[in-house]
Amino acid sequence: LNNELDIYLIKIDSARQQIWGKIFGTSKRERPESILTTHDGKIVIGGIRTNENTNIQDYTFQCHIFQVDSAGDQEWAYPSPISAGLRDAANDMLLLDDGSIVVASGIGHEQQRSSVNEVYFDRYVFKLNPQHQIEWELVFKDPVLAAASRTTNLVNLSDGSGYILAGMSYNPPQQPPYNEPTKGWLAKISTEGDSLWTIEAQRSDTGEHLL
Protein backbone atom coordinates (compact mmCIF):
# COMPACT_ATOMS: atom_id res chain seq x y z
CA LEU A 1 0.00 0.00 0.00
CA ASN A 2 0.89 3.69 -0.22
CA ASN A 3 2.38 3.00 -3.66
CA GLU A 4 1.32 6.29 -5.19
CA LEU A 5 1.56 6.46 -8.99
CA ASP A 6 1.18 9.56 -11.16
CA ILE A 7 0.74 10.14 -14.89
CA TYR A 8 3.91 11.34 -16.61
CA LEU A 9 3.45 12.97 -20.02
CA ILE A 10 6.44 13.65 -22.28
CA LYS A 11 6.58 15.67 -25.49
CA ILE A 12 9.46 15.03 -27.91
CA ASP A 13 10.45 16.71 -31.16
CA SER A 14 11.09 15.12 -34.55
CA ALA A 15 14.67 14.33 -33.48
CA ARG A 16 13.28 12.43 -30.48
CA GLN A 17 14.61 15.01 -28.06
CA GLN A 18 12.47 15.80 -25.04
CA ILE A 19 10.78 19.21 -25.14
CA TRP A 20 9.05 18.90 -21.79
CA GLY A 21 7.83 16.39 -19.25
CA LYS A 22 4.90 16.98 -16.90
CA ILE A 23 3.59 14.99 -13.94
CA PHE A 24 -0.15 14.84 -13.27
CA GLY A 25 -1.30 13.22 -10.07
CA THR A 26 -2.92 13.37 -6.67
CA SER A 27 -2.50 11.40 -3.46
CA LYS A 28 -4.29 8.53 -5.22
CA ARG A 29 -3.03 6.08 -7.82
CA GLU A 30 -3.23 7.31 -11.42
CA ARG A 31 -2.82 5.18 -14.55
CA PRO A 32 -3.02 6.39 -18.19
CA GLU A 33 -4.70 4.17 -20.78
CA SER A 34 -5.41 6.26 -23.88
CA ILE A 35 -4.37 9.48 -25.59
CA LEU A 36 -5.49 11.58 -28.54
CA THR A 37 -4.76 14.98 -30.06
CA THR A 38 -7.13 17.74 -31.16
CA HIS A 39 -7.03 19.57 -34.49
CA ASP A 40 -5.38 22.56 -32.76
CA GLY A 41 -2.60 20.59 -31.09
CA LYS A 42 -4.10 19.97 -27.66
CA ILE A 43 -3.62 16.59 -25.96
CA VAL A 44 -6.39 14.59 -24.25
CA ILE A 45 -5.31 11.87 -21.82
CA GLY A 46 -7.65 9.15 -20.58
CA GLY A 47 -6.94 7.03 -17.53
CA ILE A 48 -8.12 5.96 -14.10
CA ARG A 49 -7.77 7.31 -10.56
CA THR A 50 -8.15 4.88 -7.64
CA ASN A 51 -7.44 4.60 -3.91
CA GLU A 52 -5.80 1.18 -4.33
CA ASN A 53 -2.59 2.66 -2.93
CA THR A 54 -4.22 3.08 0.50
CA ASN A 55 -7.18 0.66 0.55
CA ILE A 56 -7.80 -3.07 0.25
CA GLN A 57 -11.58 -2.56 0.31
CA ASP A 58 -14.11 0.28 0.03
CA TYR A 59 -12.54 1.36 -3.22
CA THR A 60 -13.00 4.50 -5.27
CA PHE A 61 -12.38 4.07 -9.00
CA GLN A 62 -12.78 7.16 -11.21
CA CYS A 63 -12.58 7.41 -14.98
CA HIS A 64 -10.20 10.35 -15.37
CA ILE A 65 -9.93 12.42 -18.56
CA PHE A 66 -8.06 15.71 -18.92
CA GLN A 67 -6.69 18.00 -21.62
CA VAL A 68 -3.41 19.90 -21.79
CA ASP A 69 -2.21 22.53 -24.23
CA SER A 70 0.91 22.32 -26.39
CA ALA A 71 3.02 23.44 -23.42
CA GLY A 72 1.63 20.70 -21.20
CA ASP A 73 -0.51 22.97 -19.03
CA GLN A 74 -3.82 21.43 -17.97
CA GLU A 75 -6.92 23.13 -19.38
CA TRP A 76 -9.77 20.97 -18.07
CA ALA A 77 -10.40 17.68 -16.32
CA TYR A 78 -13.26 15.23 -16.02
CA PRO A 79 -13.05 12.79 -13.10
CA SER A 80 -16.19 10.66 -12.91
CA PRO A 81 -18.03 11.52 -9.65
CA ILE A 82 -17.26 9.18 -6.75
CA SER A 83 -20.99 9.28 -5.98
CA ALA A 84 -21.67 7.64 -9.37
CA GLY A 85 -19.89 4.45 -8.29
CA LEU A 86 -16.84 2.56 -9.49
CA ARG A 87 -15.69 3.38 -13.02
CA ASP A 88 -12.98 1.82 -15.15
CA ALA A 89 -10.34 3.77 -17.04
CA ALA A 90 -10.92 5.59 -20.31
CA ASN A 91 -9.63 2.53 -22.18
CA ASP A 92 -10.13 4.21 -25.55
CA MET A 93 -11.57 7.53 -26.74
CA LEU A 94 -12.97 9.13 -29.87
CA LEU A 95 -12.85 12.90 -30.36
CA LEU A 96 -15.80 14.14 -32.44
CA ASP A 97 -15.84 17.25 -34.65
CA ASP A 98 -17.85 19.29 -32.15
CA GLY A 99 -15.44 18.54 -29.28
CA SER A 100 -17.51 15.75 -27.76
CA ILE A 101 -15.66 12.62 -26.61
CA VAL A 102 -16.96 9.04 -26.75
CA VAL A 103 -15.28 6.87 -24.11
CA ALA A 104 -14.87 3.09 -23.72
CA SER A 105 -14.85 2.31 -20.01
CA GLY A 106 -16.53 0.04 -17.46
CA ILE A 107 -18.87 0.07 -14.47
CA GLY A 108 -17.26 -1.64 -11.49
CA HIS A 109 -18.55 -3.97 -8.80
CA GLU A 110 -16.44 -4.61 -5.71
CA GLN A 111 -16.04 -8.31 -4.95
CA GLN A 112 -15.49 -9.25 -1.31
CA ARG A 113 -12.41 -11.36 -0.65
CA SER A 114 -10.82 -12.69 2.55
CA SER A 115 -7.71 -10.55 2.07
CA VAL A 116 -7.82 -7.95 -0.71
CA ASN A 117 -11.08 -7.12 -2.49
CA GLU A 118 -11.23 -7.06 -6.28
CA VAL A 119 -13.24 -4.97 -8.74
CA TYR A 120 -14.90 -6.56 -11.80
CA PHE A 121 -16.44 -4.48 -14.58
CA ASP A 122 -19.45 -4.47 -16.86
CA ARG A 123 -18.63 -3.04 -20.29
CA TYR A 124 -19.63 0.61 -20.50
CA VAL A 125 -19.48 3.41 -23.07
CA PHE A 126 -20.48 7.04 -22.64
CA LYS A 127 -20.36 10.37 -24.42
CA LEU A 128 -19.13 13.64 -22.94
CA ASN A 129 -20.52 16.76 -24.61
CA PRO A 130 -18.25 19.77 -25.34
CA GLN A 131 -18.94 21.03 -21.79
CA HIS A 132 -17.60 17.68 -20.45
CA GLN A 133 -20.98 16.51 -19.16
CA ILE A 134 -22.41 13.04 -19.85
CA GLU A 135 -24.78 13.22 -22.83
CA TRP A 136 -25.55 9.49 -22.95
CA GLU A 137 -24.27 6.23 -21.49
CA LEU A 138 -24.74 2.55 -22.27
CA VAL A 139 -23.96 -0.57 -20.21
CA PHE A 140 -23.40 -4.13 -21.48
CA LYS A 141 -23.63 -6.79 -18.76
CA ASP A 142 -22.42 -10.39 -18.81
CA PRO A 143 -24.44 -13.14 -17.10
CA VAL A 144 -21.57 -13.63 -14.62
CA LEU A 145 -19.23 -10.93 -13.31
CA ALA A 146 -15.62 -11.82 -14.06
CA ALA A 147 -12.22 -10.19 -14.31
CA ALA A 148 -12.10 -11.00 -18.05
CA SER A 149 -14.94 -8.64 -19.02
CA ARG A 150 -13.68 -5.27 -20.26
CA THR A 151 -13.67 -2.77 -23.11
CA THR A 152 -10.58 -2.23 -25.24
CA ASN A 153 -11.19 -0.20 -28.41
CA LEU A 154 -13.56 2.25 -30.10
CA VAL A 155 -13.92 2.88 -33.84
CA ASN A 156 -15.82 5.76 -35.45
CA LEU A 157 -17.52 4.36 -38.57
CA SER A 158 -16.75 6.30 -41.73
CA ASP A 159 -20.38 6.20 -42.93
CA GLY A 160 -21.54 8.16 -39.88
CA SER A 161 -23.82 5.36 -38.67
CA GLY A 162 -22.22 5.07 -35.23
CA TYR A 163 -19.36 3.42 -33.40
CA ILE A 164 -17.91 -0.06 -32.93
CA LEU A 165 -16.99 -0.93 -29.35
CA ALA A 166 -14.62 -3.87 -28.84
CA GLY A 167 -13.74 -5.81 -25.73
CA MET A 168 -13.92 -9.15 -23.96
CA SER A 169 -16.88 -11.00 -22.47
CA TYR A 170 -17.29 -13.86 -20.02
CA ASN A 171 -20.14 -16.29 -20.57
CA PRO A 172 -19.69 -19.79 -19.06
CA PRO A 173 -21.12 -22.55 -21.31
CA GLN A 174 -24.10 -24.39 -19.84
CA GLN A 175 -23.53 -27.70 -21.60
CA PRO A 176 -20.75 -29.65 -23.38
CA PRO A 177 -18.50 -28.97 -25.10
CA TYR A 178 -17.21 -26.67 -22.36
CA ASN A 179 -15.32 -24.18 -24.50
CA GLU A 180 -13.29 -21.28 -23.18
CA PRO A 181 -15.75 -18.91 -21.43
CA THR A 182 -13.76 -15.76 -22.28
CA LYS A 183 -14.68 -14.44 -25.73
CA GLY A 184 -13.95 -11.55 -28.00
CA TRP A 185 -16.86 -9.14 -28.12
CA LEU A 186 -18.11 -6.39 -30.48
CA ALA A 187 -21.05 -3.99 -30.37
CA LYS A 188 -22.37 -1.38 -32.75
CA ILE A 189 -23.68 1.77 -31.09
CA SER A 190 -25.65 4.54 -32.79
CA THR A 191 -24.55 8.16 -32.57
CA GLU A 192 -27.43 8.67 -30.10
CA GLY A 193 -26.12 5.96 -27.78
CA ASP A 194 -28.43 3.08 -28.70
CA SER A 195 -27.21 -0.52 -28.91
CA LEU A 196 -27.75 -1.74 -32.50
CA TRP A 197 -26.18 -5.19 -32.23
CA THR A 198 -23.63 -7.25 -30.31
CA ILE A 199 -21.61 -10.27 -31.32
CA GLU A 200 -19.15 -12.63 -29.59
CA ALA A 201 -16.33 -14.67 -31.07
CA GLN A 202 -14.38 -17.52 -29.55
CA ARG A 203 -11.43 -19.57 -30.69
CA SER A 204 -11.60 -23.35 -30.71
CA ASP A 205 -9.33 -26.10 -32.00
CA THR A 206 -11.07 -25.90 -35.37
CA GLY A 207 -10.79 -22.12 -35.73
CA GLU A 208 -12.72 -19.04 -34.72
CA HIS A 209 -16.50 -18.98 -34.46
CA LEU A 210 -19.00 -16.15 -34.25
CA LEU A 211 -21.70 -16.66 -31.65
C-alpha positions in Angstrom: 0.0 0.0 0.0 0.9 3.7 -0.2 2.4 3.0 -3.7 1.3 6.3 -5.2 1.6 6.5 -9.0 1.2 9.6 -11.2 0.7 10.1 -14.9 3.9 11.3 -16.6 3.5 13.0 -20.0 6.4 13.7 -22.3 6.6 15.7 -25.5 9.5 15.0 -27.9 10.5 16.7 -31.2 11.1 15.1 -34.6 14.7 14.3 -33.5 13.3 12.4 -30.5 14.6 15.0 -28.1 12.5 15.8 -25.0 10.8 19.2 -25.1 9.1 18.9 -21.8 7.8 16.4 -19.3 4.9 17.0 -16.9 3.6 15.0 -13.9 -0.1 14.8 -13.3 -1.3 13.2 -10.1 -2.9 13.4 -6.7 -2.5 11.4 -3.5 -4.3 8.5 -5.2 -3.0 6.1 -7.8 -3.2 7.3 -11.4 -2.8 5.2 -14.6 -3.0 6.4 -18.2 -4.7 4.2 -20.8 -5.4 6.3 -23.9 -4.4 9.5 -25.6 -5.5 11.6 -28.5 -4.8 15.0 -30.1 -7.1 17.7 -31.2 -7.0 19.6 -34.5 -5.4 22.6 -32.8 -2.6 20.6 -31.1 -4.1 20.0 -27.7 -3.6 16.6 -26.0 -6.4 14.6 -24.3 -5.3 11.9 -21.8 -7.7 9.2 -20.6 -6.9 7.0 -17.5 -8.1 6.0 -14.1 -7.8 7.3 -10.6 -8.1 4.9 -7.6 -7.4 4.6 -3.9 -5.8 1.2 -4.3 -2.6 2.7 -2.9 -4.2 3.1 0.5 -7.2 0.7 0.5 -7.8 -3.1 0.3 -11.6 -2.6 0.3 -14.1 0.3 0.0 -12.5 1.4 -3.2 -13.0 4.5 -5.3 -12.4 4.1 -9.0 -12.8 7.2 -11.2 -12.6 7.4 -15.0 -10.2 10.3 -15.4 -9.9 12.4 -18.6 -8.1 15.7 -18.9 -6.7 18.0 -21.6 -3.4 19.9 -21.8 -2.2 22.5 -24.2 0.9 22.3 -26.4 3.0 23.4 -23.4 1.6 20.7 -21.2 -0.5 23.0 -19.0 -3.8 21.4 -18.0 -6.9 23.1 -19.4 -9.8 21.0 -18.1 -10.4 17.7 -16.3 -13.3 15.2 -16.0 -13.0 12.8 -13.1 -16.2 10.7 -12.9 -18.0 11.5 -9.7 -17.3 9.2 -6.8 -21.0 9.3 -6.0 -21.7 7.6 -9.4 -19.9 4.5 -8.3 -16.8 2.6 -9.5 -15.7 3.4 -13.0 -13.0 1.8 -15.2 -10.3 3.8 -17.0 -10.9 5.6 -20.3 -9.6 2.5 -22.2 -10.1 4.2 -25.6 -11.6 7.5 -26.7 -13.0 9.1 -29.9 -12.8 12.9 -30.4 -15.8 14.1 -32.4 -15.8 17.2 -34.6 -17.8 19.3 -32.1 -15.4 18.5 -29.3 -17.5 15.7 -27.8 -15.7 12.6 -26.6 -17.0 9.0 -26.7 -15.3 6.9 -24.1 -14.9 3.1 -23.7 -14.8 2.3 -20.0 -16.5 0.0 -17.5 -18.9 0.1 -14.5 -17.3 -1.6 -11.5 -18.6 -4.0 -8.8 -16.4 -4.6 -5.7 -16.0 -8.3 -4.9 -15.5 -9.3 -1.3 -12.4 -11.4 -0.7 -10.8 -12.7 2.5 -7.7 -10.6 2.1 -7.8 -8.0 -0.7 -11.1 -7.1 -2.5 -11.2 -7.1 -6.3 -13.2 -5.0 -8.7 -14.9 -6.6 -11.8 -16.4 -4.5 -14.6 -19.4 -4.5 -16.9 -18.6 -3.0 -20.3 -19.6 0.6 -20.5 -19.5 3.4 -23.1 -20.5 7.0 -22.6 -20.4 10.4 -24.4 -19.1 13.6 -22.9 -20.5 16.8 -24.6 -18.2 19.8 -25.3 -18.9 21.0 -21.8 -17.6 17.7 -20.5 -21.0 16.5 -19.2 -22.4 13.0 -19.8 -24.8 13.2 -22.8 -25.5 9.5 -23.0 -24.3 6.2 -21.5 -24.7 2.6 -22.3 -24.0 -0.6 -20.2 -23.4 -4.1 -21.5 -23.6 -6.8 -18.8 -22.4 -10.4 -18.8 -24.4 -13.1 -17.1 -21.6 -13.6 -14.6 -19.2 -10.9 -13.3 -15.6 -11.8 -14.1 -12.2 -10.2 -14.3 -12.1 -11.0 -18.0 -14.9 -8.6 -19.0 -13.7 -5.3 -20.3 -13.7 -2.8 -23.1 -10.6 -2.2 -25.2 -11.2 -0.2 -28.4 -13.6 2.2 -30.1 -13.9 2.9 -33.8 -15.8 5.8 -35.5 -17.5 4.4 -38.6 -16.8 6.3 -41.7 -20.4 6.2 -42.9 -21.5 8.2 -39.9 -23.8 5.4 -38.7 -22.2 5.1 -35.2 -19.4 3.4 -33.4 -17.9 -0.1 -32.9 -17.0 -0.9 -29.4 -14.6 -3.9 -28.8 -13.7 -5.8 -25.7 -13.9 -9.2 -24.0 -16.9 -11.0 -22.5 -17.3 -13.9 -20.0 -20.1 -16.3 -20.6 -19.7 -19.8 -19.1 -21.1 -22.5 -21.3 -24.1 -24.4 -19.8 -23.5 -27.7 -21.6 -20.7 -29.7 -23.4 -18.5 -29.0 -25.1 -17.2 -26.7 -22.4 -15.3 -24.2 -24.5 -13.3 -21.3 -23.2 -15.7 -18.9 -21.4 -13.8 -15.8 -22.3 -14.7 -14.4 -25.7 -13.9 -11.5 -28.0 -16.9 -9.1 -28.1 -18.1 -6.4 -30.5 -21.1 -4.0 -30.4 -22.4 -1.4 -32.8 -23.7 1.8 -31.1 -25.7 4.5 -32.8 -24.5 8.2 -32.6 -27.4 8.7 -30.1 -26.1 6.0 -27.8 -28.4 3.1 -28.7 -27.2 -0.5 -28.9 -27.8 -1.7 -32.5 -26.2 -5.2 -32.2 -23.6 -7.3 -30.3 -21.6 -10.3 -31.3 -19.2 -12.6 -29.6 -16.3 -14.7 -31.1 -14.4 -17.5 -29.5 -11.4 -19.6 -30.7 -11.6 -23.3 -30.7 -9.3 -26.1 -32.0 -11.1 -25.9 -35.4 -10.8 -22.1 -35.7 -12.7 -19.0 -34.7 -16.5 -19.0 -34.5 -19.0 -16.2 -34.3 -21.7 -16.7 -31.6 
